[in-house]
Amino acid sequence: MASQIIQTAVPRLFSGIQPTGALHLGNYLGAVQRWVQVVQTGHLAGQHFATPQDRLFSVVDLHALTLPQDPARLRRHILDMTASLLACGLDAERCILFQQSDVSAHAELAWLLSCFCNMPRLSRLTQFREKSAHLTEVPLGLFAYPVLQSADVLLYRTTHVPVGEDNLQNLHITAQITKSWHHRLGPFWPEPQPLVLAGPAARLKSLRQPTKKMSKSDVNPKSCIFLDDTPDQVLTKCRKAVTDSISEVSYDPENRPGVSNLVTIHGALTGLSPTDICQRVQGQDTGQYKLIVAQALNDHLQPIQERKAHLLQHPKHIQQVLDHGAAQAREIAAPNLLALKRILGLKS
């Protein structure tokens, strides 16, 4: 029966995002736009996800607890992140959008899976080492969060996970847990396959240090464009973006990472290729080009900001979206968790 379950698994996608502050441009272009694509078309990276029940997206608030959070601020961030996703075009009627902690099976399955994963394997993960390096006391949740990530994916018998190249290591943990389970108890899950979000837009660079990835945790506030930035803030950040001493605009990520990062942003917003962009701005220096990029950003962000502002005026609607999504997620999760408990001997 279990092997039959694997063979008849339909394509299903799961992805999540932490509610730890405003979306930045890297999140948006690298991940959220891809989510919107699959919701609108049913397709992503050559895979077809036929129904709304096959496209699951979660505001993963339990993951946010791996580091200290102010409760009131976390609650605001959950609603704010949901509003941002909806404003970016994630249609909740064509997918399942929910708050992770509203589906208790995530935490329950994480405990079950933790019994199939060993500590040395978790301790070798790059993200754990980086995040724990400056902590005097490391929370158990931070150490074990890849197991919860595995539960997020396996709970819905997910077949595909959109993932950035820097997060592939965590999905390997899911694959290892799956193999360990199958070895001890027989096959149950399809092994989730990564849909690697590749390309320059999937890894935007810092505006101030263009050899590093754009990150909201950067200490320099001018390094990152947030979707909530005002037009003046966008303009200032673009003007201050580090380029080089060459005035001409060209696309050469290896030798000219700063200006190439601006070209990547411009292209992702307009659909133009780097070659087209460089031809169109021929004769203009990088200072003038920064103003063009800032205008393209503000033109793109304005309708998103307007939709988000409208949504935040109706927090009950945002909560209704999350509640409805959680109910749909629980319908999928419950029979899967029950089947797992029966396999483990917890249920007859």
C-alpha positions as CSV (number, residue, x, y, z in Angstrom):
1,M,0.0,0.0,0.0
2,A,2.8,2.4,0.9
3,S,4.7,1.9,-2.3
4,Q,1.4,2.4,-4.2
5,I,1.0,5.7,-2.4
6,I,4.4,6.8,-3.8
7,Q,3.7,5.7,-7.3
8,T,0.4,7.6,-7.4
9,A,1.7,10.9,-5.9
10,V,0.6,13.9,-7.9
11,P,2.9,16.9,-8.3
12,R,2.5,19.1,-5.3
13,L,4.6,22.2,-4.4
14,F,5.3,23.7,-0.9
15,S,7.3,26.8,0.0
16,G,7.4,29.1,3.0
17,I,8.7,32.4,4.1
18,Q,9.4,33.7,7.6
19,P,7.5,36.7,9.0
20,T,10.6,38.5,10.2
21,G,10.1,41.9,8.6
22,A,9.3,43.5,5.3
23,L,10.0,41.7,2.0
24,H,13.1,42.9,0.2
25,L,13.7,42.9,-3.5
26,G,15.8,39.7,-3.4
27,N,12.9,37.8,-1.7
28,Y,10.4,39.3,-4.3
29,L,12.4,38.7,-7.5
30,G,14.0,35.5,-6.3
31,A,11.1,33.7,-4.8
32,V,7.7,35.4,-4.6
33,Q,7.5,36.3,-8.3
34,R,8.0,32.6,-9.0
35,W,5.2,31.7,-6.6
36,V,2.9,34.1,-8.3
37,Q,3.9,32.5,-11.6
38,V,2.9,29.0,-10.5
39,V,-0.4,30.2,-9.0
40,Q,-1.3,32.1,-12.2
41,T,-0.2,29.4,-14.7
42,G,0.0,26.1,-12.8
43,H,3.5,25.7,-14.1
44,L,7.0,26.2,-12.7
45,A,10.3,25.0,-14.1
46,G,8.7,22.6,-16.4
47,Q,6.4,21.0,-13.8
48,H,2.6,21.2,-13.7
49,F,0.7,21.7,-10.5
50,A,-2.9,21.2,-11.5
51,T,-5.1,22.4,-8.7
52,P,-5.0,25.0,-5.9
53,Q,-4.5,22.1,-3.4
54,D,-1.2,21.3,-5.2
55,R,0.2,24.8,-4.5
56,L,0.9,25.4,-0.8
57,F,2.5,28.5,0.6
58,S,3.0,29.2,4.3
59,V,4.0,32.1,6.5
60,V,6.3,29.9,8.6
61,D,6.0,31.6,12.0
62,L,7.3,28.7,14.0
63,H,10.6,29.1,12.3
64,A,10.7,32.7,13.4
65,L,10.8,31.5,17.0
66,T,14.3,30.0,16.6
67,L,15.5,33.5,17.6
68,P,13.9,35.8,20.2
69,Q,10.8,37.6,19.0
70,D,8.6,40.3,20.5
71,P,5.1,38.7,20.6
72,A,3.2,41.9,19.5
73,R,5.7,42.6,16.7
74,L,5.6,39.0,15.5
75,R,1.9,39.2,15.2
76,R,2.1,42.4,13.2
77,H,4.8,40.8,11.0
78,I,2.6,37.8,10.3
79,L,-0.3,40.0,9.0
80,D,2.2,42.3,7.2
81,M,3.9,39.4,5.4
82,T,0.5,37.9,4.4
83,A,-0.6,41.3,3.1
84,S,2.7,41.6,1.1
85,L,2.2,38.2,-0.5
86,L,-1.3,39.0,-1.5
87,A,-0.3,42.5,-2.8
88,C,2.4,40.9,-4.9
89,G,-0.2,38.9,-6.7
90,L,-0.4,35.6,-4.8
91,D,-4.1,34.7,-5.4
92,A,-5.4,32.9,-2.3
93,E,-8.3,31.4,-4.3
94,R,-5.8,29.6,-6.6
95,C,-3.5,28.2,-3.9
96,I,-3.4,27.4,-0.2
97,L,-1.9,30.3,1.8
98,F,-1.8,29.7,5.5
99,Q,0.0,30.4,8.8
100,Q,2.3,27.5,9.8
101,S,1.3,27.4,13.5
102,D,-2.4,27.1,12.6
103,V,-1.7,23.5,11.5
104,S,-0.4,21.8,14.6
105,A,0.6,18.7,12.5
106,H,3.8,20.6,11.5
107,A,5.1,20.5,15.0
108,E,3.9,17.0,15.7
109,L,5.5,15.6,12.6
110,A,8.7,17.5,13.3
111,W,9.0,15.5,16.6
112,L,8.4,12.2,14.8
113,L,11.0,13.0,12.1
114,S,13.6,14.1,14.7
115,C,13.8,10.5,15.7
116,F,15.1,9.7,12.2
117,C,17.8,12.3,12.1
118,N,21.1,12.5,14.0
119,M,22.9,15.4,15.6
120,P,26.2,15.3,13.7
121,R,24.3,15.7,10.5
122,L,22.5,18.8,11.7
123,S,25.6,20.3,13.3
124,R,27.4,20.3,9.9
125,L,24.8,22.6,8.2
126,T,26.3,25.8,7.0
127,Q,23.3,28.0,8.1
128,F,23.3,26.6,11.6
129,R,27.0,27.3,12.0
130,E,26.6,30.9,10.7
131,K,23.6,31.7,12.8
132,S,24.9,30.2,16.0
133,A,28.5,31.5,15.7
134,H,27.8,34.7,17.7
135,L,25.3,33.2,20.2
136,T,26.5,32.4,23.8
137,E,23.5,30.0,24.2
138,V,22.2,28.2,21.1
139,P,18.4,27.4,21.2
140,L,17.5,23.8,20.5
141,G,15.0,25.2,17.9
142,L,17.8,26.8,15.9
143,F,19.7,23.5,15.9
144,A,16.6,21.4,14.9
145,Y,14.9,23.8,12.5
146,P,15.9,21.8,9.4
147,V,13.8,19.0,10.8
148,L,10.8,21.3,11.1
149,Q,11.5,22.3,7.5
150,S,11.4,18.7,6.5
151,A,8.0,18.3,8.3
152,D,6.7,21.3,6.4
153,V,7.5,19.5,3.2
154,L,6.7,15.9,4.0
155,L,3.4,16.6,5.8
156,Y,1.7,17.3,2.5
157,R,3.6,14.6,0.6
158,T,5.2,17.4,-1.4
159,T,7.0,16.4,-4.7
160,H,8.7,19.7,-5.5
161,V,10.2,22.5,-3.4
162,P,11.2,25.9,-4.9
163,V,14.6,26.6,-3.3
164,G,17.5,28.9,-3.7
165,E,21.0,27.5,-4.3
166,D,22.0,28.5,-0.7
167,N,19.2,26.4,0.8
168,L,19.8,23.2,-1.1
169,Q,21.6,21.8,1.9
170,N,18.5,21.9,4.1
171,L,16.5,20.0,1.5
172,H,19.2,17.3,1.5
173,I,18.3,16.8,5.2
174,T,14.7,16.1,4.1
175,A,16.0,13.5,1.6
176,Q,18.1,11.9,4.2
177,I,15.2,11.7,6.7
178,T,13.0,10.2,4.0
179,K,15.6,7.5,3.1
180,S,16.1,6.7,6.8
181,W,12.3,6.3,7.3
182,H,12.0,4.2,4.2
183,H,14.9,2.0,5.3
184,R,13.4,1.3,8.7
185,L,9.6,1.3,8.0
186,G,9.1,0.9,4.3
187,P,8.3,3.5,1.6
188,F,5.8,6.2,2.2
189,W,6.8,9.5,0.8
190,P,7.8,10.6,-2.7
191,E,11.3,12.1,-2.4
192,P,10.8,15.9,-2.8
193,Q,12.7,17.3,-5.7
194,P,14.3,20.8,-5.6
195,L,13.1,23.4,-8.2
196,V,16.2,25.5,-8.0
197,L,15.5,29.2,-8.4
198,A,18.5,30.0,-10.6
199,G,19.6,33.0,-12.5
200,P,20.9,36.4,-11.5
201,A,17.6,37.7,-10.2
202,A,17.5,34.7,-7.8
203,R,20.6,36.0,-6.0
204,L,20.6,39.8,-6.1
205,K,23.6,41.5,-4.6
206,S,23.9,44.1,-1.9
207,L,23.8,47.6,-3.2
208,R,26.7,48.5,-0.9
209,Q,28.8,45.4,-1.2
210,P,27.9,43.9,-4.6
211,T,30.0,40.8,-4.0
212,K,27.6,39.7,-1.2
213,K,24.0,38.6,-1.4
214,M,21.3,41.2,-0.7
215,S,20.0,40.6,2.9
216,K,17.7,42.3,5.3
217,S,20.1,41.5,8.1
218,D,22.9,43.7,6.5
219,V,24.0,46.4,9.0
220,N,24.0,49.0,6.3
221,P,20.4,50.1,5.6
222,K,21.3,51.4,2.1
223,S,22.4,47.9,1.0
224,C,18.9,46.5,0.5
225,I,15.7,47.7,-1.3
226,F,12.5,46.8,0.6
227,L,9.1,46.6,-1.1
228,D,7.8,49.2,1.5
229,D,10.5,51.7,0.7
230,T,9.3,55.2,-0.3
231,P,10.2,56.7,-3.7
232,D,12.8,58.9,-2.0
233,Q,14.3,56.0,-0.1
234,V,14.6,54.0,-3.4
235,L,16.2,56.9,-5.1
236,T,18.7,57.5,-2.3
237,K,19.7,53.8,-2.2
238,C,20.1,53.6,-6.0
239,R,22.2,56.8,-6.0
240,K,24.4,55.4,-3.2
241,A,24.8,52.0,-4.9
242,V,28.4,51.0,-5.2
243,T,29.6,50.7,-8.8
244,D,33.2,51.5,-10.0
245,S,35.3,54.2,-11.7
246,I,34.1,53.3,-15.3
247,S,31.3,55.6,-16.3
248,E,29.9,53.4,-19.1
249,V,27.1,51.0,-18.4
250,S,28.0,47.4,-19.2
251,Y,27.0,43.9,-18.0
252,D,30.0,42.0,-16.6
253,P,29.1,40.4,-13.2
254,E,32.6,39.1,-12.6
255,N,34.6,42.3,-13.2
256,R,31.8,44.9,-12.7
257,P,29.5,43.4,-10.0
258,G,28.0,46.7,-8.9
259,V,26.7,48.1,-12.2
260,S,25.8,44.5,-13.3
261,N,23.6,44.1,-10.2
262,L,21.7,47.3,-11.2
263,V,21.3,45.9,-14.7
264,T,20.0,42.6,-13.3
265,I,17.4,44.5,-11.2
266,H,16.4,46.6,-14.1
267,G,16.0,43.6,-16.4
268,A,14.0,41.6,-13.8
269,L,11.6,44.5,-13.5
270,T,11.2,45.3,-17.2
271,G,11.8,41.9,-18.9
272,L,14.7,43.4,-20.9
273,S,17.9,41.5,-21.4
274,P,21.2,42.9,-20.2
275,T,22.2,43.5,-23.8
276,D,19.0,45.4,-24.6
277,I,19.5,47.5,-21.5
278,C,23.1,48.4,-22.2
279,Q,22.1,49.4,-25.8
280,R,19.2,51.6,-24.6
281,V,21.3,53.5,-22.1
282,Q,24.4,53.8,-24.4
283,G,25.9,57.3,-23.9
284,Q,24.6,57.7,-20.3
285,D,27.0,57.3,-17.4
286,T,26.4,55.1,-14.3
287,G,25.1,58.1,-12.3
288,Q,22.4,58.8,-14.8
289,Y,21.7,55.1,-15.1
290,K,21.1,54.8,-11.3
291,L,18.2,57.3,-11.8
292,I,16.7,55.1,-14.5
293,V,16.8,52.0,-12.3
294,A,15.3,54.0,-9.4
295,Q,12.4,55.1,-11.6
296,A,11.8,51.5,-12.8
297,L,11.8,50.3,-9.2
298,N,9.3,53.0,-8.1
299,D,7.0,52.4,-11.1
300,H,7.0,48.6,-10.3
301,L,6.6,49.0,-6.5
302,Q,3.9,51.7,-6.4
303,P,0.9,49.4,-7.3
304,I,2.2,46.7,-4.9
305,Q,2.4,49.3,-2.1
306,E,-1.1,50.6,-2.9
307,R,-2.6,47.1,-2.8
308,K,-0.8,46.3,0.5
309,A,-2.0,49.6,2.1
310,H,-5.5,48.7,1.2
311,L,-5.2,45.2,2.6
312,L,-3.8,46.4,5.9
313,Q,-6.8,48.6,6.3
314,H,-8.8,45.3,6.5
315,P,-6.9,43.0,8.9
316,K,-10.0,40.8,9.3
317,H,-9.9,39.9,5.6
318,I,-6.2,39.0,5.9
319,Q,-7.0,36.8,8.9
320,Q,-9.9,35.2,7.0
321,V,-7.5,34.3,4.2
322,L,-5.1,32.6,6.7
323,D,-7.9,30.8,8.5
324,H,-9.4,29.5,5.2
325,G,-5.9,28.4,4.0
326,A,-5.2,26.6,7.4
327,A,-8.5,24.7,7.1
328,Q,-7.6,23.5,3.6
329,A,-4.0,22.6,4.8
330,R,-5.4,20.6,7.7
331,E,-7.6,18.6,5.4
332,I,-4.6,17.4,3.5
333,A,-2.3,17.0,6.5
334,A,-4.7,15.0,8.8
335,P,-4.9,11.8,6.8
336,N,-1.2,11.8,6.1
337,L,-0.3,12.2,9.8
338,L,-2.8,9.5,10.8
339,A,-1.2,7.1,8.3
340,L,2.3,7.9,9.7
341,K,1.1,7.2,13.2
342,R,-0.3,3.9,12.2
343,I,3.0,2.9,10.5
344,L,4.8,3.9,13.7
345,G,2.4,1.9,15.9
346,L,1.0,5.0,17.6
347,K,-2.5,4.3,16.2
348,S,-4.2,1.0,15.4
